[in-house]
Amino acid sequence: MFGFIQAISPLFVYGSLAALLGGEIILLFVVILLWIQNRRLKKKLHTFFSGKEAKDLEKVLLDQLQETKELDQEIQELFEISNRLRELGMKSIHKTAVMRFNPFKEVGGNQSFCVALLDGKNSGVVITSLHTREGTRVYSKPVVLGQENNFPLTEEEKTTITQAIQGKPPTV
């Protein structure tokens, strides 16, 4: 029954045993490498989870996502508020200039003046006061985009508007 074993040459048997032993050594080496990789992965996972379960980590990530959405909404609201404040700032008066002058030679001193009050778009009003012996007269003229609007401007008024637009200090 086992006569075929006697027919196998001892060289073949020893070669087969050597091959099996070599294969086992290679498998042992692969098992050791996999064991080392597994240990490293476990250390990394332990550091990553910090003693928490995967469900806890998922909850943390979902909470962070919710907080990010809320912060994004708050940032959008602040951006809208900022735009509204900018629009209001452009409508408010923040460019001014004053110029005193003497329009008549017979009246002494620079009693007359021009005041330019402009917004961020260089629109607003120029107020002029002319002082004479008979009294003082006050005029106001609209200014649109730094130009006259239906009322001609005097040279003093134009100069005052230019000074306000350029942000120059008032002249006396």
C-alpha positions as CSV (number, residue, x, y, z in Angstrom):
1,M,0.0,0.0,0.0
2,F,2.7,2.5,0.8
3,G,5.1,1.2,-1.7
4,F,5.2,4.5,-3.6
5,I,7.0,6.0,-0.6
6,Q,9.9,3.6,-1.0
7,A,10.0,4.5,-4.7
8,I,10.6,8.2,-3.9
9,S,14.2,9.1,-3.8
10,P,15.7,10.5,-0.6
11,L,17.0,13.5,-2.4
12,F,13.4,14.5,-3.4
13,V,12.2,14.0,0.1
14,Y,15.0,16.1,1.6
15,G,14.4,18.8,-1.1
16,S,10.7,18.9,-0.4
17,L,11.4,19.1,3.4
18,A,13.9,21.9,2.8
19,A,11.3,23.8,0.6
20,L,8.6,23.3,3.2
21,L,11.0,24.6,5.9
22,G,11.9,27.6,3.8
23,G,8.3,28.3,3.1
24,E,7.5,28.1,6.9
25,I,10.4,30.5,7.6
26,I,9.1,33.0,5.0
27,L,5.6,32.7,6.5
28,L,7.0,33.2,10.0
29,F,8.8,36.3,8.8
30,V,5.6,37.6,7.1
31,V,3.6,36.9,10.4
32,I,6.2,38.9,12.4
33,L,6.0,41.8,10.0
34,L,2.2,41.8,10.1
35,W,2.3,41.6,13.9
36,I,4.7,44.7,14.0
37,Q,2.4,46.6,11.7
38,N,-0.6,45.7,13.8
39,R,1.1,47.0,16.9
40,R,2.0,50.3,15.2
41,L,-1.6,50.7,14.0
42,K,-3.0,50.0,17.4
43,K,-0.7,52.7,18.9
44,K,-1.8,55.2,16.3
45,L,-5.5,54.3,16.8
46,H,-5.0,54.6,20.6
47,T,-3.5,58.0,20.2
48,F,-6.3,59.0,17.7
49,F,-9.2,57.8,19.8
50,S,-7.6,58.8,23.1
51,G,-9.4,56.1,24.9
52,K,-12.7,56.8,23.2
53,E,-14.9,54.6,21.2
54,A,-15.5,55.2,17.5
55,K,-19.1,56.3,18.2
56,D,-17.7,59.0,20.5
57,L,-15.4,60.2,17.8
58,E,-18.3,60.3,15.3
59,K,-20.3,62.4,17.8
60,V,-17.4,64.8,18.2
61,L,-17.1,65.2,14.5
62,L,-20.8,65.8,14.1
63,D,-20.7,68.4,16.9
64,Q,-17.8,70.1,15.2
65,L,-19.7,70.1,11.9
66,Q,-22.7,71.7,13.6
67,E,-20.5,74.3,15.3
68,T,-18.9,75.1,11.9
69,K,-22.3,75.6,10.3
70,E,-23.4,77.9,13.1
71,L,-20.2,79.9,12.9
72,D,-20.6,80.2,9.1
73,Q,-24.1,81.5,9.6
74,E,-22.9,84.1,12.2
75,I,-20.1,85.2,9.8
76,Q,-22.7,85.7,7.0
77,E,-24.8,87.8,9.4
78,L,-21.8,89.9,10.4
79,F,-20.9,90.4,6.7
80,E,-24.4,91.6,6.0
81,I,-24.2,94.0,9.0
82,S,-20.9,95.2,7.8
83,N,-22.3,96.0,4.4
84,R,-25.2,97.9,5.9
85,L,-22.8,99.9,8.1
86,R,-20.7,100.7,5.0
87,E,-23.8,101.9,3.2
88,L,-24.8,104.1,6.1
89,G,-21.2,105.4,6.3
90,M,-21.3,106.4,2.6
91,K,-24.6,108.4,3.3
92,S,-23.3,110.2,6.4
93,I,-21.3,113.4,6.2
94,H,-17.6,112.8,6.6
95,K,-16.0,115.2,4.1
96,T,-16.0,118.8,5.2
97,A,-14.1,122.0,4.4
98,V,-14.5,125.6,5.5
99,M,-13.1,128.6,3.6
100,R,-13.3,132.2,4.8
101,F,-13.0,135.0,2.3
102,N,-13.8,138.7,1.7
103,P,-16.1,139.2,-1.3
104,F,-16.2,143.0,-1.0
105,K,-13.3,145.3,-0.7
106,E,-15.1,147.9,1.3
107,V,-16.0,145.6,4.1
108,G,-13.0,144.7,6.3
109,G,-11.9,141.2,7.3
110,N,-12.8,137.7,6.1
111,Q,-16.3,137.7,7.5
112,S,-17.9,135.6,4.7
113,F,-17.4,131.9,4.5
114,C,-18.3,128.7,2.6
115,V,-18.9,125.3,4.3
116,A,-18.9,122.1,2.2
117,L,-20.6,119.0,3.8
118,L,-20.3,115.9,1.7
119,D,-20.9,112.2,2.0
120,G,-18.9,109.3,0.7
121,K,-20.1,109.8,-2.8
122,N,-19.2,113.5,-2.7
123,S,-22.8,114.6,-2.6
124,G,-24.3,117.0,0.0
125,V,-24.5,120.7,0.4
126,V,-22.4,123.8,0.3
127,I,-23.5,126.6,2.6
128,T,-22.2,130.1,1.9
129,S,-22.6,133.2,4.1
130,L,-22.0,136.6,2.6
131,H,-21.4,139.4,5.1
132,T,-22.1,143.0,3.9
133,R,-22.7,146.4,5.6
134,E,-26.4,145.9,5.3
135,G,-26.4,142.4,6.8
136,T,-25.5,138.8,6.3
137,R,-27.1,136.5,3.7
138,V,-26.9,132.7,3.9
139,Y,-27.2,130.5,0.8
140,S,-27.2,126.7,0.5
141,K,-26.7,124.8,-2.8
142,P,-26.9,121.1,-3.4
143,V,-23.8,119.2,-4.6
144,V,-24.2,115.9,-6.5
145,L,-21.0,113.8,-7.1
146,G,-18.8,116.8,-6.5
147,Q,-20.6,119.0,-9.1
148,E,-23.2,121.7,-9.0
149,N,-26.9,120.7,-9.3
150,N,-29.2,123.3,-10.9
151,F,-27.4,126.2,-9.1
152,P,-24.2,127.7,-10.3
153,L,-21.3,127.6,-7.9
154,T,-19.0,130.5,-7.1
155,E,-15.2,130.0,-7.2
156,E,-15.1,130.0,-3.4
157,E,-17.7,127.3,-3.3
158,K,-15.9,125.2,-5.9
159,T,-12.6,125.6,-4.0
160,T,-14.3,124.5,-0.8
161,I,-15.9,121.5,-2.4
162,T,-12.5,120.5,-3.9
163,Q,-10.8,120.8,-0.5
164,A,-13.5,118.7,1.1
165,I,-13.1,116.0,-1.5
166,Q,-9.3,116.0,-1.3
167,G,-9.4,116.0,2.5
168,K,-7.3,119.2,2.7
169,P,-7.3,121.1,5.9
170,P,-9.6,124.2,6.0
171,T,-8.2,127.5,4.8
172,V,-8.9,130.8,6.5
